[in-house]
Amino acid sequence: MMIAEVSGKYELSQDTLRYYERIGLIPSVNRTKSGIRDYTEEDCKWVGFIKCMRSAGLPIEVLIEYVWLFQQGEETIEARKELFIEQRQQLVTRMEDMKKTLERLDYKIAAYEQVVVEKEKELTRLED
């Protein structure tokens, strides 16, 4: 699959895909004889994984560490698991913070809606 197809499929810019490859988040992508990137299914799995983890807020540095550990083989399974456990806890904390923010926004919106209702009542009384 060419870079344009991968870019469209995963909604990532071609520059982002090149960057991810350059910093080691995606293993080196095969190239055609003319030097054009030719993504395999395995490459695409990495792209999907990285996109998912980035969307969840995992830092690039953590993902670079994960990929490096993955490439070291089975002896790093426990370290990779611990890395994910730590990131999961950070994600849960961020989600709890976001929930509190959402609740506060809902409260503020409701307060503004109440002001609008009161203003409309005033206008209705003035018209009578």
PyMOL commands that set and color helices and strands:
alter all, ss='L'
color gray80, all
select helices_A, chain A and resi 3-10+14-22+41-55+60-72+74-127
alter helices_A, ss='H'
color red, helices_A
deselect
rebuild
show_as cartoon
